[in-house]
Amino acid sequence: MRTWEYHMATFGIREGMLNKLNLREEEIKTFLADAGANGWELVAVTPIDGQHNGGTQVLMVTLKRPKAA
C-alpha cells in the first residue's frame, strides 16, 4: 500500500494600491517549480481569511509525494 508524506506552506497576501491583491506570483511559481522538481505534487490551495478586515490574507498550499520505502 502506498503511503504519502505531506508538506504545507503559506504565502501572505498584501493589499496593494486600489485594493488590488499582491499575490507574489513569482515567489509562488518558484516555490512550486522547486517542489515539483523534488517530487512534490500540489493537492490543494486554501485561502485563509484575515481576522480584522476579512478577505483572504494567506494562501496555504498543500503538497504530497510518495513516502520513501
Rosetta blueprint (number, residue, H / E / L):
1 M L
2 R L
3 T L
4 W E
5 E E
6 Y E
7 H E
8 M E
9 A E
10 T E
11 F E
12 G E
13 I L
14 R E
15 E E
16 G L
17 M H
18 L H
19 N H
20 K L
21 L E
22 N E
23 L L
24 R L
25 E H
26 E H
27 E H
28 I H
29 K H
30 T H
31 F H
32 L H
33 A H
34 D H
35 A H
36 G H
37 A H
38 N L
39 G L
40 W L
41 E E
42 L E
43 V E
44 A E
45 V E
46 T E
47 P E
48 I E
49 D E
50 G L
51 Q L
52 H L
53 N L
54 G L
55 G L
56 T E
57 Q E
58 V E
59 L E
60 M E
61 V E
62 T E
63 L E
64 K E
65 R E
66 P E
67 K L
68 A L
69 A L
